[in-house]
Every structure is written in structure tokens, then in C-alpha cells.
Amino acid sequence: MHQTILILDFGSQYTQLIARRLRELSIYSEIHPFNHIPDTVENLQGVILSGSPCSVNEEGAPNPDLSRFKGNVPLLGVCYGAQLLTKQNGGEVGKSSTREFGRAQLAFLASSSEFIVDDYNNRLFNEVESSQVWMSHSDTIKQVPDSFEVLASSDNIPVAAFHIKGEETYGIQFHPEVTHSTDGMKILENFAVGICGCTQDWTPAHFIDETVANLKDKLGSEKVVIGLSGGVDSSVAAVLLDKSIGQNLYCVFIDNGLLRKNEYTQVLDSYKNMGLNVIGVDASQRFLSQLKGISDPETKRKTIGRVFIEVFEEEAKKISEVKWLAQGTIYPDVIESVSMGGPSQTIKSHHNVGGLPEKMSLKIVEPLRMLFKDEVRRVGKALGMNASLLGRHPFPGPGLSIRLLGEISEEKIRILQDADDIFIKALKEDELYDKVWQAGAIFLPVQSVGVMGDERTYQHVICLRAVSSVDGMTADWSHLPHEFLAKVSNRIINQVPGINRVVYDISSKPPATIEWE
């Protein structure tokens, strides 16, 4: 069992980043809401308290009892976590004269003999010189208790870091997990490795060995069915299961008529070449007939989800005595389901299949539920999976239906598939595909006047969308070269009948979403 760093989530937008940075250091970490702390954590080595949008002084602010951890295991408070430690120990936290947001420079008071009280204070900042950090707070620590020693300050705040004397408890007023904190990874490493003593054994190889052993023990000779999408998560989950139970895994790949051009045949072939026991189902006409006349995006999603369940259930029932449904659930999905304030507001319905386990009396197995997306790719690489599959851009579960605004028709799908195919192939030709997190074409529900030859045209508009991101939670539009966009626009207009105008989306998330529907 891996050594664990427990992260208590107080609602910060950066909490997942703390966990991901520790995982990058090959240290296993788990996130739990401050109000749902597990009774026991196996091999607990340390605890990190996250930031929060709350003020420690406001009524109802998070204020958990930390006595089971403080003084017993190393503890690091980040931003709100540092302020909470201060207030709980009799210090003063108040409003900053100016809200401090952005870059700041640390000065290390602990380098002065005046502040060296014991052997603890230099361990957090070992091999860290005067450093740029990222601040994001409106409260500040005004006065520390006598049991605290100040380790660092900045131009605007006297207490940027502290240590509680005689125990492995630290607080920092900045965010080491964001890339703007230049020595942030080193500080986290100093805490997790130097102070907590973690052995950095959370590696893809160890994950694969442990997971395969656990799956063999859990599933035995029972049959498992999984719905494949052609994406990274379900594919890696399937390969792990295949490695564990072989032909007792049944993979179902359904063509809903809304995949990319030629994708059904290409992906099905790639799965078969991987040795997976895969069943291909062409249900495109069934989906398209059910979507006829629908233009509302949520109704599209729900219709596709309903028909998928119907088709998947029919195929699964053909497999005698199937006991388990495997899903490609990953850690952000798990965190979301138990977030400190409950599930987040629904922006758009999720494409994961709901209702199947209950309808079919199946048990759920989720081999990837403790991995972030980048870890899933690393595991896939360690499994020897094809790089082109692992490097595929995310693709929405409802497929092109939510990139085809308005009512769906086979003709519009054909136009969108052709335009999208030109765009994706061009990204690969110009070696831009791997520099973009997600890209695709969107069919807009408008027509525009154009001129082709000497004739007036009134045809459809295609929008190109490409974004850069780490995990899709936030995204910036990709600054593709103008010459590249001109080339793609020219190809689409010349090669795709029905298109006379191409535009490029330069909206970031937030406020926009990556997909248009």
C-alpha cells in the first residue's frame, strides 16, 4: 500500500493542482472535503490544508477539528489553511489593506540567526533561494501566536510562511502548486519527501502491477462488459482489464452516427489489433432517427444517452452471465461527486452512462478512478499502447451532435465530418496536433452570402475551435498561425460542398465552454 498525503479541500480552485503536483513527484495523494474526512487513511504520511474562497472570520467558514493530525503527522496549511492554523492557535487574521493577487517575492527571515529556534524551520525551504510565488488572498495573517516562528515574508505581508515550534506543522500564505510559483515544486517536495518521508513509489509500473493483481482478485473468472468510446480513458481501462481477466472482458464499441469521419472502422480495427475482445455495433440510423427534429442541446444529450443505454443493454444481454460493468471513471469525476459543497452546478449533462448498473443488476468496476488524465496516459504508455491513441484529443460523448448546432441531418453531419477531417489532418501535417489540447469543427446554424466564380452563393458557416489546456477545467484558445488557418479555410471552402465561410473561435474557458453545446 502506498504512502499517502491527505489533502483536505476547503473549496479552492487550485486543490486538484496540489494533488497533481504531488503525483508528478511520484507521491500518492488523495483529496477529501474538509467535512468528509475519512476515519482512517492507510499509510498516512502527512496532511495538506488547501486554500478556500472563504474567510476564516466569516460565519460558517470551514473550521474542522485538526487535533487528530496536528502534532501527530506533518501538516502544511496553504493560504486559507495557513490562516486557519493561525486562528485556531490564537493568532489574528484580518483583511489585507489591499487584496494580494498575483506574483510576489519571498524574503527568507529564517536565514537570519534571530529566527532560527530549532531544526525545523529551514526544512521547508531547503535549497530555495529568494523566490517568486503566487498569492491569492484578501485576508492576511496580522499576528502569530508565541508558538509560531516566521519563516518568510514578502513586500506586502509580514507573514508569508511560518512553522509551529516543536512539531512538523507549517503554513504558507502563497500557492506552491501553480506554475507561477517558481520553486513551488521544490517546496512541495521538501514537505512530502524531506519532512513527511514519502518514498516516491507512485509510478505507472507499480500502479499497473497493483491494479492487475487487485482486479484478478476482485473479478476472478466473472465476466465484465465495458463500453468503448475510442477515447483514452475507456481504452486504457479496457487494456488493464484485458491484462487481468483476458477473454472474460467483453468490449462494446457503438457507432452512433456522430463519430468523426471513418472513425468507426479505424477505431474498431485498432481495438482488434490490440487483441481486445471487441463487439462493433453500427446503430447510426437508430440514433439519427431518434434525433430527428431535435435542436435543443440538452435534449440531444439526453436522447443520445437514452438510446446508448438501450443499445448497450441489448448487446450486454447477449453475453451470458455478465456480472460487472467497467467504466473509465477518472479521479476528477470522483472528486466532483464528493465536492465540499456537493456536486457542482450542472453546466451540461454528463455523457457517462447512467442507469445501466441498476437496470441490469451489474456491479461497477472502475480501474482508473484514482488517476488524473495525464496519469492515465502515462499508464497507457507503460502498457505499450499506441501513442496515436493515447495522444488523441478529448472527444465529447454525444459526438458531433453538440458540434452541429440546431437540428441534425445526415447531410449536415457529412459536411461537418468532412470539414473536421480537413482541420484535424492539417494539424497533424503541420505538427500542431500535439500542441493543442482539443480541436474540432463546429457547424453553425446560419448561412452567409458568398461568391464562387461569378455566382452568388448562400451557404453554411463552419467555425474552427482549438484550445490549450491541462485538464479541461480551464482553457485558452490556441494561437494557431494565421498562415495555417488560411490554408485550412481555403481547403474547407474548396473541398466541402455547402460551405462558403470559415471562422475561428477565440473564446477562452471561462467564460465560454470548450464545446459550443
Summary of the structure (lengths in Angstrom):
residues: 517
radius of gyration: 26.2
end to end distance: 42.2
largest distance: 85.3
contacts: 1695
relative contact order: 0.09
helix: 34%
strand: 26%
